[in-house]
Amino acid sequence: MVKKTYSSGTGRRKTAVSQVKLNPGSGSILVDGQDYEERFTRIDHRLTITKPLIATQTTTKYDIVVKVEGGGITGQADAIALGISRALLKEDENHKAVLRSEGLLTRDPRAKERKKAGLKRARKASQYTKR
């Protein structure tokens, strides 16, 4: 039997799903074969992705490989952060208190509300006319 050399975690946000693998290494982050800085051009998305690593002080300890699909760019960044947090937790249980206090282990349950019958969108109705 082959021993696994990586820890994995799955992150979800809205309709985005990420699968994260943590390998011991130098600190590179690949998202769908691209460097994460090329894929996510906005600085707040980059900070969201690296937040679990900064909180646990493991920025140069692991090489991270991510597969992500669905959703928009912000949902994908949040899904990746949750996946990294869960993988770090599998790697070392001592990170739990830090990750929990930063709010990185909680899945954000908010999603798009479904459209209702008789309305234009989830809550938008046509204008009421009195006469």
C-alpha positions in Angstrom: 0.0 0.0 0.0 1.3 3.5 -1.0 1.4 6.1 1.8 -0.2 9.4 1.0 2.3 12.3 1.1 -0.3 15.0 1.0 -3.3 16.3 2.9 -6.5 17.2 1.1 -9.5 19.5 1.8 -12.7 20.5 0.0 -14.0 24.0 0.1 -17.4 25.3 -1.1 -18.9 28.7 -1.5 -22.1 29.5 -3.4 -21.7 27.3 -6.4 -17.9 27.2 -6.4 -16.2 23.9 -5.3 -12.4 23.6 -4.7 -10.3 20.5 -4.1 -7.0 21.3 -2.4 -3.9 19.2 -2.0 -1.2 20.2 0.5 2.3 18.8 -0.3 5.4 19.5 1.8 7.4 22.1 -0.3 8.4 25.7 -0.8 5.2 27.6 -0.7 3.9 27.7 -4.3 0.1 27.8 -5.0 -1.2 26.4 -8.3 -4.8 26.9 -9.2 -5.9 24.8 -12.3 -2.3 24.7 -13.5 -1.7 28.4 -13.2 0.0 30.4 -10.5 -2.6 31.8 -8.2 -1.4 35.4 -8.7 -2.0 35.1 -12.5 -5.5 33.5 -11.9 -6.6 36.0 -9.2 -5.6 39.5 -10.2 -7.4 41.3 -7.4 -5.3 41.7 -4.2 -8.2 41.0 -1.9 -8.8 37.6 -3.5 -5.1 36.8 -3.1 -5.2 37.8 0.6 -8.3 35.6 1.0 -6.5 32.6 -0.4 -3.3 33.1 1.7 -5.1 34.0 4.9 -5.2 30.4 6.4 -1.4 30.1 5.6 -0.6 33.5 7.2 -2.7 32.7 10.3 -1.0 29.4 10.9 2.5 30.7 9.8 2.9 28.0 7.2 3.4 30.2 4.1 6.6 28.5 2.9 6.0 25.1 4.4 3.6 23.6 1.7 3.1 23.5 -2.0 -0.6 23.7 -2.8 -2.4 22.3 -5.8 -6.0 23.4 -6.3 -8.7 22.3 -8.7 -11.7 24.7 -8.7 -14.8 24.9 -10.7 -18.2 26.7 -10.7 -19.1 30.1 -9.3 -17.4 33.4 -9.8 -14.0 34.6 -8.9 -14.8 35.7 -5.4 -16.7 32.5 -4.6 -13.8 30.5 -5.9 -11.3 32.4 -3.7 -13.4 31.8 -0.6 -13.8 28.1 -1.5 -10.0 27.7 -1.9 -9.5 29.4 1.5 -11.9 26.9 3.1 -10.2 24.0 1.4 -6.7 25.1 2.5 -8.0 25.5 6.1 -9.5 22.0 6.1 -6.3 20.5 4.6 -4.1 22.4 7.2 -6.4 21.0 9.9 -5.8 17.4 8.7 -2.1 18.1 8.6 -1.9 19.4 12.2 -4.8 19.5 14.7 -3.0 22.2 16.7 -4.0 24.8 14.0 -7.7 24.4 14.9 -7.9 27.2 17.6 -6.2 29.7 15.3 -8.2 28.8 12.2 -11.5 28.8 14.2 -10.7 32.2 15.8 -10.1 33.7 12.3 -13.4 32.2 11.1 -11.7 30.1 8.4 -13.3 26.8 9.3 -16.9 28.0 8.9 -18.6 27.4 5.6 -20.5 30.5 4.4 -24.1 29.2 3.9 -25.3 32.2 1.8 -26.3 31.3 -1.7 -28.5 32.8 -4.4 -32.2 32.7 -3.6 -34.4 31.0 -6.1 -36.8 32.8 -8.3 -40.5 32.7 -7.2 -43.5 32.2 -9.4 -45.3 35.5 -10.3 -42.2 37.6 -9.6 -39.4 38.9 -11.9 -36.6 37.7 -9.6 -36.5 36.2 -6.1 -38.2 39.2 -4.5 -38.8 41.8 -7.2 -42.4 42.2 -8.1 -44.0 44.3 -10.8 -45.0 47.8 -9.7 -48.3 48.1 -7.9 -50.9 50.3 -9.7 -53.8 51.6 -7.7 -56.1 52.7 -10.6 
